[in-house]
Structure formats: structure tokens, C-alpha cells
């Protein structure tokens, strides 16, 4: 079992198919998950109802079948929802499946990873399992030596139509007058979103809607600008109001404005936040709290507070974000990567198809007030600053912590290292170094042997100066 050890991560199980994950592992994880939920809930296996769905990867069906084999062998009742976006899995636990309450959801997916990868996301009690809970499942998994001889019930049910009908009931014909290009990257979004957005009244232009786990057209990762070349051109060519791109399992969204420019996650979050704040003012309801991560622009935090909301900074990672939302009572959250969490009028999990409905609603609302409205009109606050792309600096995992500690010590002894006086150093997640005129950020990647860096200032030259100073300093520290 040792070869499987590295697959159990902070947020999910993930690895290379037939190397660090395979059908044998998934069967045992299925058995372990039933034991885990049984322990947490106090229910017998026969009282448990679990949902399973999968992404479009070539080995997802086989892994899903193996997982279900393990679940059923422990006596749990399983509803196999087949090929579906990750948010459909989350949704099943909140909305139920065909009138049946769901105790936990399991989603076979590796999100935006290359085709050779696969993984498994697990939820219980309306929450994704966190790092320590995943380790509990791992311990149980490694203690299993054979299949149980129990036999739970297995049923199939396609929840997608129910989900689409729910969205139509929530939003009605909000999309009338909006033209949108939808790029599903041959992943899971194509079987849900284009039809739904048409039902909402949109004029929809589809790209790569047919699921194909080899991802023949481009990689399903809207955070990577290279994957957005086709949709950016198509939005301009079609004179569309916006473009919507999905990642491999449709829990992350990418937005393209009418000029074909990609909208970063922090900019998109401010659009959503401003709309919710405006609605709260109109209805005289409490101002919202909004959570985001340390990589986001300072403009996002300053503007949310200026508009009347409360901006809360958090560590990067959907587990941390969801935890902070629960702790603070926030009704909106988001990350640079395009994960967006709506507790406002929804359940609070990251659902890119739903996030698409919300941006369509906002665009339609503004177009009714001004026929010449463009999405980019909502991004004017960000014109005041220059923000770098995310910079990735290689560093072996074992050197990350000592390098950061040495860098922090250097900063505290040399507050003018960047040629600008340091106002503050936020140590929430790595080091976010605050200046009068911007910030410089360095944090450890949760998944790769790299540091992620980001910079922002009032001029491009100053932004580049921050970057050059940090990269050269970190490289010198690593060299010793």
C-alpha cells in the first residue's frame, strides 16, 4: 500500500493513474469512506446514502466503478450520478437526489491536471474533507485487507436535469439580450452549462462541449492564459458580451471581457461583491462580508471596504476559504484561480456553472440600464494599479520553510531592502510585504516544489522593481 501514500493530499486524493492511484486503491477508499462516515454519523452502513459522480477522464469510469464496489461491499446505499461536474456532487448533498437525503458525496476527478492524473474529492456533512480528515480516511484505507461481504443498494440517477431546473427557477429569463461564448474544454461543463444558459435566455456560442478525457483542443485550466486563446478570439469575432470558460471539473470559472481580455479571479470577485453590496443597500439589509486570499489585489480589499462591505484576507486553498466563510459568516468568497463561493442565494460551495449564472445576471442588469454597457466597465478600479502575473519560482519542498524564514529575518533587519519603506508584513500565508504604493507576495505552493509570487504597485516600473528584488534575493538565499 505504500505506493499510494503520496496520493492523499491536503484537499483530496490525487495522483498518476496506474502509478500512485488505481482501481485497487479506490475500492479500499470506498470501504474506508463508509467506515469513516459511519463513525462520524453514528449510523449503520445500511442507513447511509452516498452519491458518486465522475469527470470525463479516460479512466474515471473504471475508477468510479471500483470506488462504488468498495462502498456497496460495506453495506452503504449508493446513487451513481455518472458523468457530471464536481459541483453536481456537492449539490447532491444539499438538495438531495430524487427525494433521497445524501450523507456524503464522492467525486472522481483530477480537475485541471494533465490527462494521466486522476483523483477523488470527498464530502461529509456538507463540507469537503480537510487535510486531517483525509488522513483519517488514509489510515482506515491502509488497514483494510479484504472486501466485506455486505451488499448495499446501487441505483443510477442523472441529477443534471434537476439542477438545471433549479437554476431556471432561481434565475428565470435573466439572460435575454446577453450573448456569451462558453468554452467547456471537452470536460464536464459542456453537458450542463450551454443548455442551461440558453434556457435562461442567452444567445450561446459553444466551444468544445463534447466530453473527451484526452482534452484534444486545449487543457481545461482557465487560470492558464494559453488555454484561453480560442475563446478570447471567439468573443471578439462574435461580438459577444462575455466569455465563460470552465476547468476540468467545472468548479472554477474563467471570464473573458468583450475585448477578449481574461478577467482575473480578484477582479471577478469585486464585480460579484459590488453587486451584492448594491443589492444590500437597496434592500436595507446587512452589508456582506467577503473572503479572499493573500494573492489578490489590494484594490479588491480596499474597494469592498469603501463600498460598505467587509473584506477578509485568508490563506490560499478552498479548505481555508470555506472554513473562514463559516467562521466569519461571509456570504461570498473567491480565489485568484476562479474558485467562487456564493452563500448569497446559494449553498456556499464553489460552482462555476452557478457563478456563470450570476455574471450573466449582472451583465444583463447593466445592459438594461445602458445598451452600450461592457463587462470591462466594471473593472475601472483596477486601472489605478499595475499587477504582475503570478510568478512561479522553483524551490525544493525541503528548502521552502528555511528560505522563507531567512527572508523574513532579512526583511526585519533591512526594512529598505526594496528601496521602499515596508509598512507591514502579513504572515498569514507566506509573506505579503506592504508598501505605501503596493505589495510584494511570496508563499509556498501547496501542491508543487515552487514559491508563488505576486506584485502590485502604482507603476509598471515599480512593480518590476519589487519582482526583481524579491527574485534575486530569494535565489541568493537558496544558493546559501
N, C-alpha and C positions, 0 to 999 in steps of 0.2 A: 504493500500500500504506500510505501514511502515515495514512489514516483508521483503520486497525486498530491503530495503535501503542499507544493508551491501554488496549487490551483485555488486554494482557499484564501481569498484576499480580504480587503477591508470592507468592500461593499457587495461583493458577490463571489461566486466561483467562476474562474476563467482560466483558460489555457489552450494549448495547441492540441487539436484533435488527434488522437492515437499516440500522443506523447505524454502530456500531463493530465488529459481527461479522456475518457472513453465510456462505452456503454456499461462496463462493469462498475465504474465509479458511480454513474448516475443511478443505477439500480440500488446500490448501497446508500447513496444520499437520499433516495426516495424512502427507503426504510428508516433511515436516521431522522428524516424530517417528521415522519409520523410519530416517532418516539419523542422527538423534541416538542411538538405541538401538544401531544398527549400529556407530557409532563407539565407544560406551561398552563394548559387549559383545564386539566383535571378530568377531561373527557376520555371515554374509551375510544379505541380506533374506529369502532363501528358508528360512533356518534360524530366523527369528523367528516366534513365535506371540503374537499380541496379542488381547486381549479388549476389546469395546466394549459399553457399555450406556448407557441414557439415562433422564432423568426424564420427567415427564408433561406438560411444557410443549408448547404447541401447535406450536412449530417445532422441537422436539427431534428428531423423526423425520427431518425434512428435513436438519437439520444433521448428524445421525448418519450418514445415507446419504452425505452429501458427504465427511465425515471418512473413512468406510470406502473411498470411491472413491480418496482420496489414499493411504491405507495400502496398498491392494491394487495400485495402479498402480506402487508402488515394489518390489513383489515379496513383501511380507510376507504371512503367513497370518493371517487374521482370523476370530475367533469372535464373531458378533453375538449378544449375550445379550438384546437387545431392551429393553423397559421393565423397569427394576429399580432398587432403591435403590443409592446410591453404595457402601455397604459390600459389596454383592454384587460390584461391580467390584474393590474391594480384596481381597475373599475369593478371587476367581478366581486371583489371583496367588499366594496362599499354598496354596490347596487344589488348584489345577489345574481344568481344565474337561474333563469326560468322559475323564479319564485323560491329558489333554494338559497339559504344563508350559507356563505362561504367562510370557512375558518382560516384559510391561508391560500396564497397563490404562488405557483412556481412557473417561472418564465425561462424557457431555454433560449438564450441569446448571448451573443458577444458584442452587441451594439455596433460600434463603428470599427471594430478591429478587422484586420485582413481576413479573407475567406477561410484560412486554415485554422482560425480560432473559433472556439465556442465557449459558452458559459452558462450560468444559471443564477437568476435573481429569485430571492425568496422573500415572501411577506407573511407576517402573522400579526393578528390584532391591529390591522390597518397600518402597519409600519413595516418598512423594509428591514430585514435583519441587519444589525450593525456588526462591527468587527468582532466584538466579544461573543455575540450570539452565533456568528458564523463559525467561530472557533468551537463553540459548544456542539454544533452540528458535526463539525470535523471529528471531534473526539468520539461522538457516538458512531459516526461512519466507520472510523478505524477499528471500532470494537465489534463490528458485525462480521460474522464468518459464514453465514448461510442465509438463504431465503426462508422467511417464515411460511407456514402452511395455511395462514388465514386467507380469506378471499373477500375483499371489498367489492362494491359495485362500481362498474365503469360505464359512464354514459358519454355521448358526444353532444355538444351543443355549440352552435355558432352565435356568439354574443354580439357580433358586429352590427347586425341589423337593429338589435335592441339599443345599442349605443348610439347609432345614427339617429334613430327615432327620438331618443332622449335629447340629443343635441338640437334637433329640429324643434322640439317642444320648448327648449330653453331659448333659442335664438330666433325662431321664425324666419321671415324672409329678409334678414339683415343685409344680405349680400347683393341686393338689387342695385345695379349701377356700378358694381365693382368687377374689374377684370383682373384675374390672378393666374399666374403661371405656377404650377405645382410640380416639383421635382421629387419623386419618391425614391430615386436611385436604385430601382429594382429591388427594393427592400419591402417593408411591411406597410408603409404609409399608403401605397397605391391601391390597396384593397379597401381602404376606408375613406381617405380624405377627398379625392377628386369628386366622387359621387356625393358625399356629404355637402361639400361647398356648392355644388350645383343645386342641391336641394334647398340650400339657404339663399339661392337666387343669384349666385355669382356666375359670371362668364369665365369658365375654367379652361385653360390650356394645359394639357398633361404632358409630362416628360417622364419616361421610364417607369411607368406604373406597374408593369408586369413583374411579379416577384421572380428573381433569379439569383440564387446564392453565390454565383460566380461573379456577380456585380460587373457585367460586361461593359457598361458605359462609363461609370466612374465610381470611385469609392464612396460609400454612404456616410460622409462626415462633413456637415456644413461648417464646422469650425476651420476646415482646411480650404483656403480660398481657391486652390487648384480644382477642387471638386465642384465649384460654382460657375465655372467658365460658361457652360451651356445655358444655364438658367439666366445668368446675367445678360447674355446676348439676346436670349429669347424675350425677356421682359421688355427690353428696348425695342426689339423688332416688332413685337406685338402691341407696343404702346400700352402695356398693362399697367395697372396701378401699383402692383407689387408682385414679388415672387415669394413662394414659400417652399423651403427645402427641408427634408427630413433626414435624420440619421438612420442607422440600420434597424433600430427597433422603435423608432418614432417617439422617443421621449425627449428628443432635443430638436429645436427648430432653428432654421436659418432664414432670415428675411432679406430680401433684395428690394431696394427702393426703385422708383420709376426711372431713374437714370442708370440703373444697372449696378449700383454700389451695394456691397454687402453691409448690413447693419449689425454691429457687434452686440453681444448679449447685454452689456450695460446700457447701451443706447435704447435697445428694445425695452428693457426693464423700465427705463424712465418714461417711455411712451405709455406703458401699461399703468405705471404708478400715477402719472399725471391724470389719466382718465379716471382712475378710481378716486383720486383726491377730489377732482372736479365734481364727480357724482356725489361724494360725501358732502361737499359744500352745498350742492343743490338740494339734497335731502335733509340737510342739517343733522347728519349722523356723525359719529366719532371719526376723527382723522385716522387713516390707516398707518400701521407700522409695516415697513418694508425691509426685508433682509436681503443682503447680498454679500459677496465675497471680497477678499482683500485685493484681488486683481483688478477690480472695477475702477473706472474713472472717478476722481474726486468730484467731478461735475454731478454725477449721479447722486451722491450723498448730499452735496450742498443744495441741489435743486429740490430734492424731495423735502428737505427740511424747510427750504424757502417757501415752497408751495403750501406747507402746513402739515405735511406728513412727518413721520419719524423714521429716519434711515438708520439701520443697524448693520454694522460690519460683522462678518462671520468668517470662519475658516472655509477654505475651498473643499467641496465634496458634498454630494447630495445628502449624505447621512447627517453631516454637521448642519446643513441648511435646514433640513426638516426638523432636527432637534431644536434649533434656535427659533424656528417658527412656533413650535409647540410651547417652548419656554416663555416667549415674549407675547404670544397671541397675535403675531403678524398674520396678515391676510394675503400677502404677496411676497414672493422671493424669486431670485434668479441668479444665474451664474453667467460668466463670460461665454461658456461653452454652448449656451442656448437652452439649458435646463430652466424651465419656468414653472413655478409652483403657485397655483391660484387656490387660496382658501376663500376668496371672494367669489360667491355664487358657484363654488365647486368644492371638491373634496380635499384639496391641498397637495395632491401628488403631481409629479411632472408629466404632462400630457401635451405633446407638441400639436396633435390634431386639435385639441381644445384651444391651445394657445393661438392656433391659426384662426379659429372662430373669433377669438377676442380681437385680433388685429384687424380682421375683415370688418368687424363691427365698428371699430374705431375709425377706420378709413371711410366707411360708408356714412357714418355720422358727420364727419368733417366735409365730405363731398356734398352732402345735402345743404350744408351751410355755405359752401364755396365750391362751385363747379370746377375751379382751377386748382383745387387742393392737391398736394402731393405729400407722400409719406415723409419726404425729406424736410418738409416744413416743420415737422415736429422735432427735428434734430438740431435746431439752431443753437441751443445752449452749448453744444459740443464744439461749435465753431470758435469758441473762445480759447481753446487749448489744442495742443498737439499731443497726441497719444501714440506711443510706439505699438507695433505689432508685438505679440508675445514672443520673447526671445528665449530660446532653449539652449542652455549651457551644460555640456556633458560633465558629469561628475559621478564617479563610482559611489554606490549607495553607502559604503562604509566611510567615505570621506565627507558626506554631506553635513552631518552634525558637527564634526570638529571644524570644518571650513566655516560654517555659519557662526559658530562660537568665536572663532578667531576674528571674523569680520566684524562682529558686534563689539568685541573688545577694542579693535582698531578704531571703530567709529566713536566709541566713548572717549578715547584718548585723543582723537583728532576730529573735532566737530566741523572742521572746514575742509575735510577730505575732498568733497565735491566742488569746492570753490564757492559754495553757498552755505550759509549757516543752517544747521539742522535744527528744526523747531521741535521735532518729536520723532521717536522711533516706536512704531507699533509692532509688538512681538506676538500678536495673535496667531499668525501663521507665517513663519519666516520673519523677515524684517521689511516693514514698509516705512521708508525713511521720508519724513515730511519736511518740505522746504516752504518758504513763503510763496514760491512760484510753482510748486508741483510736488511730485513724489518719485521715488525710485523703489522698486519692489524686488525682493529675491525670496523665493520659497522653494522648498523641496517638492518635487513631483511625488504624488502618492503611488504612482504606478511604474515609473521609469527611472533609470540612473541619470537624471538631469535635474538642474535647477531651472525653474521658470522665472523669467524676469520681465518686468514691465515698467515703462517710464512715461511721465507726463509733465509738461511744462507749458509756459505761455508762448514759447517759440520753438521751432523745429531744431534750431541750433542748440538750445539749452537741453532739450530732450535728448539729443545725440550726445551732448557732453555728459549727462548723467549716465547714459548707457556705456560710453567709452570708459568712464572712470570705474564703474562697477565691474565690467567685464575684465578689465586689465587687473584690477585689484584682486578679484576672486581667482583669476588664473595664477597670479603671483602667490597667493596663499596656498593654492593646491600644489604648486611646484615646491613649496616649502622654503 
